[in-house]
Amino acid sequence: MFNHKILFLSFLVLSTVVTSSGSKSSEANTFQEFLELDSAYFSNQYCSWKSKRNFEGQFKDYTIRVSSDGELFRCDDFEITKAGRVVFPIEENDKFFEWNHLLSQNKNGKPEYLLNLIGKGNTQIALESWGGGNTGPGYLFIFDLAENFKQIARLETGEIDSPKFKDLDGDGIPEIIFKETLYGTEFGCHACHPNGTVILKYKNGEYVVDEKLMYKPELTDTYISKHIEEWQKEIREDSSPTKFYQALTTFIFTGHADQARRFIDRVWPDDIDGKDEFITTYRESLSESHYLSKAAKELE
């Protein structure tokens, strides 16, 4: 099994979510295409295998430093100083920085590590870190490099890819997009855990879930009819019916938690026991979500 401890780390040039162009662009908003939607970013490797790479960037009174000894796929040191004084990491956050990504955007073909994430003309820097172990979790730290240094957020962003920034509602402030994983022993292997796309919006000084932006049209009868035999076969034959788990989770995370029980009743085979037990354990995992735990009540 792949060990995240040898995950190489790099400066990430963020790209937009991959969608179709022209007349097909609106179709990317449908539920079924959202199930298969992917994201991409390009990588500029600063901390790589057997290659000592160091980075230092200056912004006004701030200096951002990253270094690697080249022995592991990791950055060994990250810090932000202001006028020679270390302002990050602060003592209580040291444990989150065993591995790091400095998130960046592309500007005229040149990687830039400074971002404008909250408007107001200020400049921010974002750092992705790994909480340790094979199951994460991942964190996203956002700092404001204004006159007074400020940590704006520490967000748990799961372990699937890196969070993306994209202005989805056209207000000039990018939302944060990532996939949250639901954990539970009933889901079987580590790779079997279902996930849902979360969209966070910066509002009144903090990041909040934007369910309006997360909403996608409900599955059509045609789509369900096309896949129901496959899902039922999984439930009958596989202790971890991953495609069914994922379809249900996407159904909930795209705004249809109130109809999720009806979806389960329609898909679950009448001749297979265990539906109520599954609903109980699934609700327990969903209730532990950092962003959509309230949806678990809809499955009661």
C-alpha positions in Angstrom: 0.0 0.0 0.0 1.2 3.5 -0.8 2.7 5.2 2.2 2.0 8.9 2.5 5.2 9.3 4.4 7.1 9.2 1.1 4.7 11.5 -0.6 6.8 14.1 -2.5 5.8 17.7 -1.9 5.8 20.6 -4.3 4.7 24.1 -5.0 1.4 23.8 -6.7 0.2 25.9 -9.6 -3.5 25.8 -9.2 -5.7 25.4 -12.2 -9.5 25.6 -12.7 -11.8 22.6 -12.5 -11.9 20.7 -15.7 -15.2 21.3 -17.5 -16.5 20.9 -21.1 -16.6 23.9 -23.3 -19.2 25.4 -25.6 -22.7 24.1 -25.4 -21.7 21.3 -23.2 -20.5 23.5 -20.3 -23.9 23.6 -18.6 -24.0 19.8 -18.6 -21.1 19.7 -16.2 -23.5 20.9 -13.5 -25.6 17.7 -13.7 -25.4 15.2 -10.9 -24.2 12.3 -13.0 -21.3 14.2 -14.6 -20.4 15.7 -11.2 -19.9 12.1 -10.0 -17.0 11.8 -12.6 -15.8 15.4 -12.4 -12.0 15.7 -11.9 -9.6 18.5 -11.1 -6.1 19.1 -12.1 -3.1 21.2 -11.2 0.5 21.5 -12.3 3.4 20.9 -10.1 6.7 22.8 -9.7 8.9 20.5 -7.6 10.8 22.2 -4.8 11.0 19.3 -2.3 11.9 16.2 -4.4 13.8 12.9 -4.2 17.5 13.2 -3.8 17.5 16.8 -4.8 18.2 19.5 -2.2 15.9 22.4 -3.1 15.5 25.6 -1.1 13.1 28.5 -1.7 13.0 32.0 -0.2 10.5 34.6 -1.2 10.2 38.2 0.0 7.0 40.3 0.3 7.3 43.7 1.9 8.6 42.9 5.5 7.8 39.2 5.2 10.1 36.4 4.2 8.8 32.9 3.4 11.4 30.1 3.5 11.1 26.4 2.6 13.9 23.9 2.6 14.5 20.3 2.0 17.6 18.1 2.7 16.7 15.9 -0.3 16.5 12.7 1.7 12.7 12.3 1.6 9.7 13.4 -0.4 9.1 16.2 2.0 9.9 19.7 3.0 11.9 19.8 6.2 11.3 23.3 7.2 8.8 26.1 6.6 8.6 29.4 8.2 7.3 33.0 7.8 9.3 35.8 9.4 8.5 39.5 9.6 11.4 41.9 10.0 13.6 39.0 11.2 11.1 37.7 13.7 9.4 34.3 13.2 5.6 34.8 13.0 4.9 31.2 11.9 5.0 28.4 12.8 3.7 29.1 16.3 4.3 26.6 19.0 0.8 25.0 19.1 0.7 24.4 15.4 4.1 22.7 15.0 2.6 19.2 15.0 0.8 19.9 11.7 3.9 20.5 9.7 5.6 17.2 9.1 4.8 17.6 5.4 3.9 20.8 3.5 2.7 22.2 0.2 2.9 25.9 -0.4 -0.1 26.6 -2.6 0.3 29.1 -5.4 -1.1 30.3 -8.7 0.3 30.8 -12.1 0.9 34.4 -13.3 2.4 35.0 -16.7 3.9 31.5 -16.7 5.8 32.1 -13.5 4.8 30.4 -10.2 3.7 32.9 -7.6 3.1 32.0 -4.0 1.1 35.0 -3.0 -2.7 34.9 -3.4 -5.7 37.2 -3.0 -8.2 35.0 -1.2 -10.4 37.3 0.9 -10.5 40.5 -1.2 -10.0 43.8 0.5 -6.7 44.3 -1.4 -4.7 42.2 1.1 -2.3 39.5 0.2 -2.5 36.0 1.6 -0.4 32.8 1.6 -1.8 29.3 1.9 -0.1 26.2 3.2 -1.3 22.6 2.9 0.0 20.2 5.5 -0.4 16.6 6.4 -1.5 15.5 9.8 0.5 12.3 9.8 -0.2 8.6 9.2 -1.7 6.8 6.2 -5.2 8.3 6.7 -4.3 12.0 7.1 -6.0 14.2 7.7 -4.9 17.1 5.5 -5.1 20.7 6.6 -5.2 24.0 4.9 -3.7 27.1 6.6 -4.3 30.6 5.3 -2.4 33.6 6.5 -2.9 37.3 5.9 0.3 39.1 5.2 -1.1 42.5 6.1 0.5 45.0 8.5 -0.5 42.7 11.4 0.2 39.1 10.6 -2.9 36.9 11.0 -3.9 33.3 10.7 -7.2 33.5 8.9 -8.1 29.8 8.9 -7.1 26.2 9.7 -9.4 24.0 7.7 -9.4 20.2 7.6 -9.5 19.3 3.9 -9.3 15.6 3.8 -6.7 13.6 1.9 -7.9 13.4 -1.7 -5.8 15.7 -3.9 -5.1 19.3 -2.8 -7.8 21.9 -2.3 -8.5 24.2 -5.3 -9.4 27.9 -5.4 -12.0 29.1 -7.9 -14.3 32.1 -7.9 -17.6 30.2 -8.5 -20.1 33.0 -7.9 -18.2 35.9 -9.6 -17.8 38.1 -6.5 -14.0 38.3 -6.9 -13.2 36.1 -3.9 -12.3 32.5 -4.7 -14.1 29.6 -3.0 -12.2 26.6 -1.6 -13.1 23.3 -3.2 -12.0 19.9 -1.8 -13.2 16.4 -1.2 -14.1 15.3 2.3 -13.8 11.5 3.0 -16.3 9.6 5.2 -14.6 7.0 7.4 -16.0 3.9 8.9 -15.1 0.3 9.3 -18.1 -0.8 7.2 -16.5 0.8 4.1 -13.7 -1.7 4.1 -10.3 -0.8 2.8 -8.8 2.6 3.0 -9.4 3.2 -0.8 -13.1 2.2 -0.4 -14.1 5.2 1.7 -16.6 7.4 -0.1 -16.1 11.2 -0.4 -18.1 14.3 -1.1 -17.1 17.6 -2.7 -17.2 20.5 -0.2 -17.2 24.2 -1.2 -16.3 26.8 1.4 -17.0 30.5 1.0 -15.3 33.3 2.8 -18.0 35.2 4.6 -17.9 37.6 7.5 -14.3 36.8 8.4 -14.6 33.0 8.2 -15.0 30.1 5.8 -18.5 28.5 5.8 -20.1 25.7 3.7 -21.9 27.1 0.7 -24.6 24.5 0.0 -26.0 26.6 -2.8 -22.8 26.2 -4.8 -22.6 22.6 -3.9 -26.1 21.9 -5.2 -26.4 19.7 -8.3 -29.6 18.5 -10.0 -31.0 15.2 -8.6 -30.2 11.9 -10.3 -32.6 11.3 -13.2 -34.7 8.1 -13.4 -32.8 7.2 -16.6 -29.5 7.4 -14.8 -30.7 5.4 -11.8 -32.2 2.7 -14.1 -29.0 2.5 -16.0 -26.9 1.8 -12.8 -29.3 0.2 -10.3 -28.5 -3.4 -11.4 -24.8 -2.7 -11.0 -25.3 -1.2 -7.5 -27.6 -4.1 -6.4 -25.1 -6.6 -7.7 -22.4 -4.9 -5.5 -24.6 -5.0 -2.4 -25.3 -8.7 -3.0 -21.8 -9.8 -3.7 -19.3 -7.3 -2.2 -18.9 -6.5 1.5 -17.8 -3.0 0.4 -20.1 -1.9 -2.5 -17.9 1.2 -3.2 -19.9 2.4 -6.2 -23.1 2.4 -4.3 -21.5 4.1 -1.3 -20.0 6.8 -3.6 -23.3 7.4 -5.4 -25.1 7.8 -2.1 -22.5 10.2 -0.7 -22.4 12.3 -3.8 -26.2 12.4 -3.7 -26.1 13.8 -0.2 -23.2 16.3 -0.7 -25.0 17.8 -3.8 -28.1 18.8 -1.8 -30.4 15.8 -1.7 -29.9 14.5 1.9 -33.7 14.8 2.4 -34.2 12.3 -0.4 -31.3 10.0 0.5 -33.5 7.5 2.4 -35.8 7.1 -0.6 -32.7 6.6 -2.8 -31.5 3.8 -0.5 -34.9 2.1 -0.4 -35.1 2.1 -4.1 -31.6 0.7 -4.7 -31.3 -1.8 -1.8 -32.4 -5.3 -3.0 -35.5 -6.6 -1.2 -33.9 -10.0 -0.8 -30.8 -8.8 1.1 -30.9 -8.1 4.8 -28.8 -5.5 6.6 -30.3 -2.3 5.2 -31.2 -0.8 8.5 -27.7 -1.7 10.0 -26.1 -0.1 7.0 -28.1 3.1 7.4 -27.1 3.3 11.1 -23.4 2.9 10.5 -23.5 5.3 7.5 -25.3 7.9 9.6 -22.6 7.5 12.2 -19.9 8.2 9.7 -21.8 11.1 8.1 -22.4 12.7 11.5 -18.6 12.9 11.9 -18.3 15.1 8.8 -16.7 18.5 9.6 -19.0 20.2 7.1 -22.2 18.2 6.4 -22.9 16.4 9.7 -26.4 17.8 9.9 -27.3 15.7 6.8 -27.1 12.6 9.0 -30.5 13.6 10.6 -32.2 13.2 7.2 -31.5 9.5 7.3 -33.4 8.8 10.6 
